[in-house]
Amino acid sequence: MVTVPEDLGVNPKEYLVATVHRVSNADSFKNLSSIVNAFCGVDILLFFRYTQELKNT
């Protein structure tokens, strides 16, 4: 079951969704940290989704 932000009471256009699909970006702490850190300065609610491959790494 996938929960969308609207199911959590978040209004459309008031959030961002980020995903990482390439295992090469998740296999490396440095790569994944760079991706996550890029969003640290964003002043909006962020939903960060992961793929099954990331869950297993």
All heavy atoms as a GROMACS GRO file, in nm:
protein
  450
    1MET      N    1   0.084  -0.119   0.000
    1MET     CA    2   0.000   0.000   0.000
    1MET      C    3   0.088   0.124   0.000
    1MET      O    4   0.180   0.137   0.080
    1MET     CB    5  -0.089  -0.001   0.123
    1MET     CG    6  -0.183   0.116   0.128
    1MET     SD    7  -0.302   0.098   0.261
    1MET     CE    8  -0.256   0.234   0.362
    2VAL      N    9   0.061   0.214  -0.090
    2VAL     CA   10   0.136   0.338  -0.100
    2VAL      C   11   0.052   0.450  -0.043
    2VAL      O   12  -0.064   0.466  -0.078
    2VAL     CB   13   0.173   0.369  -0.246
    2VAL    CG1   14   0.240   0.503  -0.258
    2VAL    CG2   15   0.261   0.259  -0.302
    3THR      N   16   0.109   0.526   0.048
    3THR     CA   17   0.039   0.642   0.104
    3THR      C   18   0.087   0.765   0.029
    3THR      O   19   0.206   0.791   0.020
    3THR     CB   20   0.070   0.657   0.253
    3THR    OG1   21   0.030   0.539   0.320
    3THR    CG2   22  -0.002   0.776   0.311
    4VAL      N   23  -0.006   0.839  -0.025
    4VAL     CA   24   0.030   0.963  -0.094
    4VAL      C   25   0.018   1.077   0.006
    4VAL      O   26  -0.056   1.068   0.105
    4VAL     CB   27  -0.060   0.987  -0.217
    4VAL    CG1   28  -0.036   0.882  -0.324
    4VAL    CG2   29  -0.205   0.993  -0.181
    5PRO      N   30   0.092   1.185  -0.014
    5PRO     CA   31   0.089   1.296   0.081
    5PRO      C   32  -0.052   1.347   0.111
    5PRO      O   33  -0.081   1.383   0.224
    5PRO     CB   34   0.175   1.402   0.013
    5PRO     CG   35   0.272   1.321  -0.069
    5PRO     CD   36   0.192   1.205  -0.119
    6GLU      N   37  -0.138   1.346   0.011
    6GLU     CA   38  -0.275   1.394   0.035
    6GLU      C   39  -0.347   1.308   0.139
    6GLU      O   40  -0.430   1.356   0.213
    6GLU     CB   41  -0.354   1.398  -0.096
    6GLU     CG   42  -0.312   1.510  -0.190
    6GLU     CD   43  -0.192   1.472  -0.278
    6GLU    OE1   44  -0.139   1.358  -0.267
    6GLU    OE2   45  -0.149   1.557  -0.356
    7ASP      N   46  -0.312   1.179   0.145
    7ASP     CA   47  -0.371   1.090   0.246
    7ASP      C   48  -0.327   1.130   0.386
    7ASP      O   49  -0.392   1.095   0.485
    7ASP     CB   50  -0.331   0.945   0.222
    7ASP     CG   51  -0.394   0.886   0.097
    7ASP    OD1   52  -0.494   0.944   0.047
    7ASP    OD2   53  -0.343   0.784   0.049
    8LEU      N   54  -0.218   1.204   0.396
    8LEU     CA   55  -0.166   1.249   0.525
    8LEU      C   56  -0.210   1.392   0.557
    8LEU      O   57  -0.167   1.451   0.654
    8LEU     CB   58  -0.013   1.242   0.525
    8LEU     CG   59   0.045   1.103   0.501
    8LEU    CD1   60   0.196   1.111   0.485
    8LEU    CD2   61   0.008   1.009   0.614
    9GLY      N   62  -0.296   1.447   0.472
    9GLY     CA   63  -0.347   1.582   0.495
    9GLY      C   64  -0.259   1.693   0.439
    9GLY      O   65  -0.276   1.809   0.473
   10VAL      N   66  -0.166   1.657   0.352
   10VAL     CA   67  -0.077   1.757   0.291
   10VAL      C   68  -0.140   1.803   0.160
   10VAL      O   69  -0.185   1.723   0.079
   10VAL     CB   70   0.062   1.696   0.264
   10VAL    CG1   71   0.153   1.798   0.199
   10VAL    CG2   72   0.123   1.645   0.394
   11ASN      N   73  -0.144   1.933   0.141
   11ASN     CA   74  -0.205   1.990   0.022
   11ASN      C   75  -0.113   1.977  -0.099
   11ASN      O   76   0.009   1.989  -0.086
   11ASN     CB   77  -0.238   2.137   0.043
   11ASN     CG   78  -0.344   2.156   0.148
   11ASN    OD1   79  -0.440   2.080   0.157
   11ASN    ND2   80  -0.327   2.257   0.230
   12PRO      N   81  -0.171   1.954  -0.216
   12PRO     CA   82  -0.090   1.951  -0.338
   12PRO      C   83  -0.012   2.082  -0.354
   12PRO      O   84  -0.055   2.188  -0.310
   12PRO     CB   85  -0.193   1.936  -0.450
   12PRO     CG   86  -0.312   1.876  -0.383
   12PRO     CD   87  -0.312   1.932  -0.243
   13LYS      N   88   0.103   2.075  -0.415
   13LYS     CA   89   0.192   2.189  -0.441
   13LYS      C   90   0.256   2.244  -0.314
   13LYS      O   91   0.313   2.352  -0.315
   13LYS     CB   92   0.121   2.298  -0.518
   13LYS     CG   93   0.075   2.254  -0.655
   13LYS     CD   94   0.019   2.367  -0.735
   13LYS     CE   95  -0.026   2.316  -0.872
   13LYS     NZ   96  -0.077   2.423  -0.956
   14GLU      N   97   0.244   2.172  -0.202
   14GLU     CA   98   0.307   2.215  -0.078
   14GLU      C   99   0.414   2.116  -0.033
   14GLU      O  100   0.454   2.114   0.082
   14GLU     CB  101   0.203   2.232   0.032
   14GLU     CG  102   0.108   2.347   0.006
   14GLU     CD  103   0.008   2.368   0.119
   14GLU    OE1  104   0.004   2.287   0.213
   14GLU    OE2  105  -0.068   2.466   0.110
   15TYR      N  106   0.459   2.032  -0.126
   15TYR     CA  107   0.560   1.934  -0.091
   15TYR      C  108   0.637   1.892  -0.216
   15TYR      O  109   0.594   1.916  -0.328
   15TYR     CB  110   0.497   1.811  -0.026
   15TYR     CG  111   0.401   1.736  -0.116
   15TYR    CD1  112   0.446   1.635  -0.200
   15TYR    CD2  113   0.265   1.767  -0.117
   15TYR    CE1  114   0.359   1.567  -0.283
   15TYR    CE2  115   0.177   1.699  -0.198
   15TYR     CZ  116   0.224   1.600  -0.281
   15TYR     OH  117   0.136   1.534  -0.362
   16LEU      N  118   0.750   1.829  -0.194
   16LEU     CA  119   0.829   1.768  -0.300
   16LEU      C  120   0.840   1.619  -0.272
   16LEU      O  121   0.835   1.576  -0.158
   16LEU     CB  122   0.971   1.826  -0.302
   16LEU     CG  123   0.986   1.974  -0.332
   16LEU    CD1  124   1.133   2.015  -0.316
   16LEU    CD2  125   0.937   2.005  -0.471
   17VAL      N  126   0.854   1.542  -0.378
   17VAL     CA  127   0.879   1.399  -0.366
   17VAL      C  128   1.013   1.371  -0.433
   17VAL      O  129   1.034   1.407  -0.548
   17VAL     CB  130   0.768   1.315  -0.433
   17VAL    CG1  131   0.802   1.167  -0.426
   17VAL    CG2  132   0.634   1.344  -0.370
   18ALA      N  133   1.103   1.310  -0.359
   18ALA     CA  134   1.234   1.273  -0.412
   18ALA      C  135   1.246   1.121  -0.409
   18ALA      O  136   1.203   1.057  -0.314
   18ALA     CB  137   1.345   1.336  -0.330
   19THR      N  138   1.304   1.067  -0.514
   19THR     CA  139   1.328   0.923  -0.519
   19THR      C  140   1.471   0.897  -0.566
   19THR      O  141   1.529   0.979  -0.636
   19THR     CB  142   1.231   0.851  -0.614
   19THR    OG1  143   1.249   0.901  -0.746
   19THR    CG2  144   1.087   0.872  -0.573
   20VAL      N  145   1.523   0.786  -0.526
   20VAL     CA  146   1.653   0.740  -0.574
   20VAL      C  147   1.629   0.604  -0.636
   20VAL      O  148   1.584   0.512  -0.568
   20VAL     CB  149   1.757   0.732  -0.461
   20VAL    CG1  150   1.885   0.672  -0.510
   20VAL    CG2  151   1.781   0.870  -0.402
   21HIS      N  152   1.655   0.593  -0.765
   21HIS     CA  153   1.628   0.468  -0.836
   21HIS      C  154   1.754   0.388  -0.867
   21HIS      O  155   1.747   0.267  -0.880
   21HIS     CB  156   1.554   0.496  -0.968
   21HIS     CG  157   1.420   0.558  -0.947
   21HIS    ND1  158   1.308   0.484  -0.919
   21HIS    CD2  159   1.381   0.686  -0.948
   21HIS    CE1  160   1.205   0.564  -0.905
   21HIS    NE2  161   1.246   0.688  -0.922
   22ARG      N  162   1.866   0.456  -0.882
   22ARG     CA  163   1.988   0.385  -0.919
   22ARG      C  164   2.058   0.331  -0.795
   22ARG      O  165   2.091   0.405  -0.704
   22ARG     CB  166   2.082   0.478  -0.994
   22ARG     CG  167   2.029   0.518  -1.127
   22ARG     CD  168   2.129   0.598  -1.203
   22ARG     NE  169   2.068   0.643  -1.328
   22ARG     CZ  170   2.132   0.705  -1.421
   22ARG    NH1  171   2.260   0.734  -1.406
   22ARG    NH2  172   2.070   0.742  -1.530
   23VAL      N  173   2.080   0.202  -0.796
   23VAL     CA  174   2.146   0.138  -0.684
   23VAL      C  175   2.285   0.198  -0.663
   23VAL      O  176   2.331   0.213  -0.550
   23VAL     CB  177   2.152  -0.014  -0.704
   23VAL    CG1  178   2.232  -0.081  -0.593
   23VAL    CG2  179   2.011  -0.071  -0.708
   24SER      N  180   2.350   0.240  -0.771
   24SER     CA  181   2.483   0.300  -0.758
   24SER      C  182   2.481   0.427  -0.675
   24SER      O  183   2.582   0.464  -0.614
   24SER     CB  184   2.542   0.328  -0.896
   24SER     OG  185   2.463   0.422  -0.967
   25ASN      N  186   2.369   0.495  -0.671
   25ASN     CA  187   2.357   0.615  -0.588
   25ASN      C  188   2.333   0.580  -0.442
   25ASN      O  189   2.360   0.660  -0.353
   25ASN     CB  190   2.245   0.705  -0.638
   25ASN     CG  191   2.283   0.778  -0.764
   25ASN    OD1  192   2.400   0.807  -0.787
   25ASN    ND2  193   2.186   0.807  -0.846
   26ALA      N  194   2.280   0.462  -0.417
   26ALA     CA  195   2.251   0.421  -0.280
   26ALA      C  196   2.360   0.334  -0.221
   26ALA      O  197   2.377   0.329  -0.100
   26ALA     CB  198   2.119   0.347  -0.275
   27ASP      N  199   2.434   0.265  -0.306
   27ASP     CA  200   2.541   0.178  -0.257
   27ASP      C  201   2.653   0.257  -0.192
   27ASP      O  202   2.723   0.206  -0.106
   27ASP     CB  203   2.601   0.097  -0.372
   27ASP     CG  204   2.516  -0.025  -0.407
   27ASP    OD1  205   2.424  -0.057  -0.330
   27ASP    OD2  206   2.542  -0.085  -0.511
   28SER      N  207   2.668   0.378  -0.234
   28SER     CA  208   2.775   0.462  -0.182
   28SER      C  209   2.718   0.562  -0.081
   28SER      O  210   2.629   0.641  -0.114
   28SER     CB  211   2.841   0.538  -0.297
   28SER     OG  212   2.919   0.645  -0.250
   29PHE      N  213   2.769   0.557   0.041
   29PHE     CA  214   2.724   0.654   0.142
   29PHE      C  215   2.749   0.796   0.094
   29PHE      O  216   2.667   0.884   0.112
   29PHE     CB  217   2.796   0.628   0.274
   29PHE     CG  218   2.756   0.725   0.382
   29PHE    CD1  219   2.637   0.708   0.450
   29PHE    CD2  220   2.837   0.833   0.414
   29PHE    CE1  221   2.598   0.798   0.548
   29PHE    CE2  222   2.799   0.923   0.512
   29PHE     CZ  223   2.679   0.906   0.580
   30LYS      N  224   2.862   0.817   0.028
   30LYS     CA  225   2.897   0.950  -0.023
   30LYS      C  226   2.794   0.998  -0.125
   30LYS      O  227   2.746   1.111  -0.118
   30LYS     CB  228   3.036   0.947  -0.085
   30LYS     CG  229   3.080   1.080  -0.140
   30LYS     CD  230   3.218   1.070  -0.203
   30LYS     CE  231   3.257   1.202  -0.267
   30LYS     NZ  232   3.385   1.192  -0.339
   31ASN      N  233   2.757   0.912  -0.219
   31ASN     CA  234   2.658   0.952  -0.321
   31ASN      C  235   2.522   0.980  -0.259
   31ASN      O  236   2.458   1.081  -0.289
   31ASN     CB  237   2.645   0.843  -0.426
   31ASN     CG  238   2.767   0.830  -0.514
   31ASN    OD1  239   2.859   0.912  -0.510
   31ASN    ND2  240   2.772   0.724  -0.592
   32LEU      N  241   2.476   0.890  -0.174
   32LEU     CA  242   2.345   0.908  -0.113
   32LEU      C  243   2.344   1.030  -0.022
   32LEU      O  244   2.247   1.107  -0.021
   32LEU     CB  245   2.303   0.783  -0.036
   32LEU     CG  246   2.160   0.782   0.018
   32LEU    CD1  247   2.059   0.802  -0.093
   32LEU    CD2  248   2.132   0.652   0.092
   33SER      N  249   2.451   1.052   0.051
   33SER     CA  250   2.461   1.170   0.138
   33SER      C  251   2.454   1.298   0.056
   33SER      O  252   2.389   1.395   0.097
   33SER     CB  253   2.591   1.168   0.218
   33SER     OG  254   2.590   1.064   0.310
   34SER      N  255   2.520   1.299  -0.058
   34SER     CA  256   2.516   1.418  -0.145
   34SER      C  257   2.375   1.447  -0.193
   34SER      O  258   2.332   1.563  -0.197
   34SER     CB  259   2.609   1.398  -0.265
   34SER     OG  260   2.741   1.391  -0.224
   35ILE      N  261   2.304   1.342  -0.228
   35ILE     CA  262   2.165   1.360  -0.275
   35ILE      C  263   2.078   1.414  -0.163
   35ILE      O  264   2.003   1.511  -0.181
   35ILE     CB  265   2.110   1.227  -0.329
   35ILE    CG1  266   2.185   1.187  -0.456
   35ILE    CG2  267   1.960   1.236  -0.354
   35ILE    CD1  268   2.160   1.045  -0.501
   36VAL      N  269   2.087   1.354  -0.046
   36VAL     CA  270   2.006   1.398   0.068
   36VAL      C  271   2.044   1.539   0.109
   36VAL      O  272   1.958   1.624   0.133
   36VAL     CB  273   2.019   1.299   0.186
   36VAL    CG1  274   1.951   1.354   0.310
   36VAL    CG2  275   1.960   1.164   0.149
   37ASN      N  276   2.172   1.568   0.114
   37ASN     CA  277   2.218   1.703   0.153
   37ASN      C  278   2.173   1.810   0.056
   37ASN      O  279   2.153   1.925   0.094
   37ASN     CB  280   2.370   1.705   0.169
   37ASN     CG  281   2.415   1.637   0.296
   37ASN    OD1  282   2.342   1.631   0.394
   37ASN    ND2  283   2.536   1.582   0.293
   38ALA      N  284   2.156   1.774  -0.070
   38ALA     CA  285   2.109   1.871  -0.169
   38ALA      C  286   1.970   1.924  -0.135
   38ALA      O  287   1.935   2.035  -0.172
   38ALA     CB  288   2.109   1.808  -0.308
   39PHE      N  289   1.893   1.844  -0.064
   39PHE     CA  290   1.758   1.886  -0.027
   39PHE      C  291   1.751   1.957   0.108
   39PHE      O  292   1.645   2.007   0.146
   39PHE     CB  293   1.664   1.765  -0.025
   39PHE     CG  294   1.632   1.712  -0.160
   39PHE    CD1  295   1.693   1.596  -0.208
   39PHE    CD2  296   1.542   1.777  -0.242
   39PHE    CE1  297   1.664   1.547  -0.333
   39PHE    CE2  298   1.511   1.729  -0.367
   39PHE     CZ  299   1.573   1.614  -0.413
   40CYS      N  300   1.861   1.962   0.181
   40CYS     CA  301   1.859   2.022   0.314
   40CYS      C  302   1.822   2.170   0.314
   40CYS      O  303   1.764   2.219   0.410
   40CYS     CB  304   1.994   2.002   0.383
   40CYS     SG  305   2.018   1.832   0.438
   41GLY      N  306   1.855   2.241   0.209
   41GLY     CA  307   1.826   2.384   0.203
   41GLY      C  308   1.688   2.417   0.149
   41GLY      O  309   1.651   2.533   0.140
   42VAL      N  310   1.612   2.315   0.114
   42VAL     CA  311   1.479   2.337   0.057
   42VAL      C  312   1.381   2.365   0.170
   42VAL      O  313   1.373   2.290   0.266
   42VAL     CB  314   1.435   2.213  -0.025
   42VAL    CG1  315   1.294   2.230  -0.077
   42VAL    CG2  316   1.532   2.187  -0.139
   43ASP      N  317   1.309   2.474   0.156
   43ASP     CA  318   1.215   2.515   0.260
   43ASP      C  319   1.073   2.470   0.224
   43ASP      O  320   0.982   2.552   0.209
   43ASP     CB  321   1.222   2.666   0.280
   43ASP     CG  322   1.146   2.710   0.404
   43ASP    OD1  323   1.132   2.630   0.497
   43ASP    OD2  324   1.103   2.827   0.407
   44ILE      N  325   1.057   2.340   0.208
   44ILE     CA  326   0.927   2.283   0.176
   44ILE      C  327   0.929   2.137   0.226
   44ILE      O  328   1.036   2.076   0.234
   44ILE     CB  329   0.894   2.292   0.026
   44ILE    CG1  330   0.748   2.255  -0.002
   44ILE    CG2  331   0.989   2.208  -0.056
   44ILE    CD1  332   0.703   2.290  -0.144
   45LEU      N  333   0.816   2.084   0.259
   45LEU     CA  334   0.806   1.946   0.306
   45LEU      C  335   0.857   1.852   0.198
   45LEU      O  336   0.823   1.865   0.080
   45LEU     CB  337   0.662   1.914   0.340
   45LEU     CG  338   0.632   1.775   0.395
   45LEU    CD1  339   0.707   1.751   0.526
   45LEU    CD2  340   0.483   1.759   0.415
   46LEU      N  341   0.939   1.757   0.237
   46LEU     CA  342   0.998   1.662   0.143
   46LEU      C  343   0.962   1.520   0.181
   46LEU      O  344   0.981   1.479   0.296
   46LEU     CB  345   1.151   1.678   0.141
   46LEU     CG  346   1.228   1.578   0.057
   46LEU    CD1  347   1.200   1.599  -0.091
   46LEU    CD2  348   1.376   1.588   0.087
   47PHE      N  349   0.911   1.445   0.087
   47PHE     CA  350   0.888   1.302   0.103
   47PHE      C  351   0.997   1.233   0.024
   47PHE      O  352   1.014   1.257  -0.095
   47PHE     CB  353   0.750   1.261   0.049
   47PHE     CG  354   0.638   1.309   0.134
   47PHE    CD1  355   0.580   1.433   0.111
   47PHE    CD2  356   0.588   1.231   0.236
   47PHE    CE1  357   0.475   1.478   0.190
   47PHE    CE2  358   0.484   1.276   0.316
   47PHE     CZ  359   0.428   1.400   0.292
   48PHE      N  360   1.075   1.150   0.091
   48PHE     CA  361   1.185   1.080   0.028
   48PHE      C  362   1.148   0.933   0.017
   48PHE      O  363   1.134   0.864   0.117
   48PHE     CB  364   1.313   1.096   0.110
   48PHE     CG  365   1.436   1.049   0.040
   48PHE    CD1  366   1.503   1.133  -0.047
   48PHE    CD2  367   1.485   0.921   0.060
   48PHE    CE1  368   1.618   1.090  -0.113
   48PHE    CE2  369   1.598   0.876  -0.004
   48PHE     CZ  370   1.664   0.962  -0.092
   49ARG      N  371   1.129   0.888  -0.105
   49ARG     CA  372   1.090   0.749  -0.129
   49ARG      C  373   1.212   0.668  -0.169
   49ARG      O  374   1.304   0.719  -0.229
   49ARG     CB  375   0.987   0.743  -0.241
   49ARG     CG  376   0.858   0.817  -0.204
   49ARG     CD  377   0.748   0.783  -0.297
   49ARG     NE  378   0.729   0.639  -0.295
   49ARG     CZ  379   0.667   0.573  -0.392
   49ARG    NH1  380   0.620   0.636  -0.495
   49ARG    NH2  381   0.653   0.443  -0.385
   50TYR      N  382   1.208   0.542  -0.136
   50TYR     CA  383   1.316   0.453  -0.176
   50TYR      C  384   1.257   0.335  -0.252
   50TYR      O  385   1.140   0.302  -0.236
   50TYR     CB  386   1.396   0.404  -0.056
   50TYR     CG  387   1.315   0.326   0.044
   50TYR    CD1  388   1.299   0.189   0.031
   50TYR    CD2  389   1.252   0.390   0.151
   50TYR    CE1  390   1.223   0.118   0.121
   50TYR    CE2  391   1.176   0.319   0.241
   50TYR     CZ  392   1.162   0.183   0.226
   50TYR     OH  393   1.087   0.112   0.316
   51THR      N  394   1.340   0.274  -0.332
   51THR     CA  395   1.296   0.156  -0.406
   51THR      C  396   1.329   0.032  -0.324
   51THR      O  397   1.405   0.039  -0.228
   51THR     CB  398   1.366   0.147  -0.542
   51THR    OG1  399   1.506   0.129  -0.520
   51THR    CG2  400   1.341   0.271  -0.625
   52GLN      N  401   1.274  -0.078  -0.362
   52GLN     CA  402   1.300  -0.203  -0.292
   52GLN      C  403   1.449  -0.235  -0.291
   52GLN      O  404   1.502  -0.286  -0.194
   52GLN     CB  405   1.223  -0.318  -0.358
   52GLN     CG  406   1.231  -0.449  -0.281
   52GLN     CD  407   1.164  -0.442  -0.144
   52GLN    OE1  408   1.071  -0.366  -0.123
   52GLN    NE2  409   1.212  -0.520  -0.052
   53GLU      N  410   1.520  -0.201  -0.400
   53GLU     CA  411   1.663  -0.226  -0.405
   53GLU      C  412   1.736  -0.153  -0.293
   53GLU      O  413   1.829  -0.203  -0.233
   53GLU     CB  414   1.721  -0.184  -0.540
   53GLU     CG  415   1.677  -0.273  -0.655
   53GLU     CD  416   1.540  -0.235  -0.712
   53GLU    OE1  417   1.486  -0.128  -0.675
   53GLU    OE2  418   1.487  -0.312  -0.790
   54LEU      N  419   1.695  -0.030  -0.264
   54LEU     CA  420   1.759   0.047  -0.158
   54LEU      C  421   1.731  -0.014  -0.022
   54LEU      O  422   1.816  -0.016   0.065
   54LEU     CB  423   1.713   0.192  -0.158
   54LEU     CG  424   1.750   0.275  -0.279
   54LEU    CD1  425   1.698   0.417  -0.260
   54LEU    CD2  426   1.899   0.278  -0.299
   55LYS      N  427   1.612  -0.064  -0.004
   55LYS     CA  428   1.574  -0.122   0.123
   55LYS      C  429   1.662  -0.243   0.154
   55LYS      O  430   1.693  -0.270   0.269
   55LYS     CB  431   1.428  -0.165   0.119
   55LYS     CG  432   1.374  -0.217   0.249
   55LYS     CD  433   1.227  -0.250   0.236
   55LYS     CE  434   1.171  -0.302   0.366
   55LYS     NZ  435   1.030  -0.338   0.356
   56ASN      N  436   1.706  -0.312   0.051
   56ASN     CA  437   1.784  -0.433   0.071
   56ASN      C  438   1.935  -0.411   0.071
   56ASN      O  439   2.010  -0.504   0.088
   56ASN     CB  440   1.749  -0.535  -0.039
   56ASN     CG  441   1.608  -0.586  -0.024
   56ASN    OD1  442   1.556  -0.596   0.085
   56ASN    ND2  443   1.544  -0.614  -0.135
   57THR      N  444   1.979  -0.287   0.053
   57THR     CA  445   2.124  -0.261   0.051
   57THR      C  446   2.172  -0.222   0.188
   57THR      O  447   2.099  -0.182   0.274
   57THR     CB  448   2.162  -0.152  -0.049
   57THR    OG1  449   2.092  -0.032  -0.019
   57THR    CG2  450   2.132  -0.198  -0.191
   0.00000   0.00000   0.00000
